[in-house]
Amino acid sequence: MSATRPNGILTAIAAVMKLLKAIKAPLMTEAVVKRSVMIAGHRTSVSLEQPFWDALREIADMRDMSVASLIAEVDTARGDSNLSSAIRVFALEHFRRAASPVSGE
């Protein structure tokens, strides 16, 4: 295990907690931010709370890609679900996996 791994886990846990707070807040304190993105050559609007936009930026940066490209990947994989919901689930699953201990360690 690398020396930086515990810090990475703490960062992932903090991100998951931030996302869970946004999802579970009885009274949403985060305003929904609507942004226009290009997906498959078409402009579409995506409405997400700021913590989810922040999470998408972080994931996209880790993958060395744009947020729009990341959203396009989520769009391709989402099936019939709502795009904003699919993005929220994608971000939550990403940080949950990051926070989970790797088997065998």
Contacts in CASP RR format, 6 or more apart in sequence:
PFRMAT RR
TARGET T0000
AUTHOR 0000-0000-0000
METHOD contacts of the structure
MODEL  1
MSATRPNGILTAIAAVMKLLKAIKAPLMTEAVVKRSVMIAGHRTSVSLEQ
PFWDALREIADMRDMSVASLIAEVDTARGDSNLSSAIRVFALEHFRRAAS
PVSGE
1 105 0 8 1.000
8 98 0 8 1.000
9 98 0 8 1.000
9 99 0 8 1.000
12 95 0 8 1.000
12 98 0 8 1.000
12 99 0 8 1.000
13 99 0 8 1.000
15 55 0 8 1.000
15 58 0 8 1.000
15 95 0 8 1.000
15 98 0 8 1.000
16 92 0 8 1.000
16 95 0 8 1.000
16 96 0 8 1.000
16 99 0 8 1.000
18 51 0 8 1.000
18 54 0 8 1.000
18 55 0 8 1.000
19 51 0 8 1.000
19 52 0 8 1.000
19 55 0 8 1.000
19 88 0 8 1.000
19 91 0 8 1.000
19 92 0 8 1.000
19 95 0 8 1.000
20 92 0 8 1.000
21 51 0 8 1.000
22 28 0 8 1.000
22 30 0 8 1.000
22 49 0 8 1.000
22 51 0 8 1.000
22 52 0 8 1.000
23 88 0 8 1.000
23 92 0 8 1.000
28 49 0 8 1.000
30 49 0 8 1.000
30 50 0 8 1.000
30 51 0 8 1.000
31 49 0 8 1.000
31 50 0 8 1.000
32 47 0 8 1.000
32 48 0 8 1.000
32 49 0 8 1.000
33 47 0 8 1.000
33 48 0 8 1.000
33 49 0 8 1.000
33 50 0 8 1.000
33 53 0 8 1.000
34 45 0 8 1.000
34 46 0 8 1.000
34 47 0 8 1.000
35 45 0 8 1.000
35 46 0 8 1.000
35 48 0 8 1.000
35 53 0 8 1.000
36 43 0 8 1.000
36 44 0 8 1.000
36 45 0 8 1.000
36 46 0 8 1.000
37 43 0 8 1.000
37 44 0 8 1.000
37 45 0 8 1.000
37 46 0 8 1.000
37 67 0 8 1.000
37 68 0 8 1.000
37 71 0 8 1.000
38 44 0 8 1.000
38 68 0 8 1.000
39 68 0 8 1.000
39 71 0 8 1.000
39 72 0 8 1.000
39 75 0 8 1.000
40 72 0 8 1.000
40 75 0 8 1.000
44 83 0 8 1.000
46 71 0 8 1.000
46 83 0 8 1.000
46 84 0 8 1.000
46 87 0 8 1.000
47 84 0 8 1.000
48 56 0 8 1.000
48 84 0 8 1.000
48 87 0 8 1.000
48 88 0 8 1.000
52 87 0 8 1.000
52 88 0 8 1.000
52 91 0 8 1.000
53 67 0 8 1.000
55 91 0 8 1.000
55 94 0 8 1.000
55 95 0 8 1.000
56 67 0 8 1.000
56 70 0 8 1.000
56 71 0 8 1.000
56 87 0 8 1.000
56 91 0 8 1.000
57 67 0 8 1.000
59 70 0 8 1.000
59 91 0 8 1.000
59 94 0 8 1.000
60 66 0 8 1.000
60 67 0 8 1.000
60 69 0 8 1.000
60 70 0 8 1.000
63 70 0 8 1.000
71 83 0 8 1.000
71 87 0 8 1.000
74 83 0 8 1.000
74 86 0 8 1.000
74 87 0 8 1.000
74 90 0 8 1.000
75 83 0 8 1.000
75 86 0 8 1.000
77 86 0 8 1.000
78 86 0 8 1.000
79 86 0 8 1.000
81 89 0 8 1.000
END
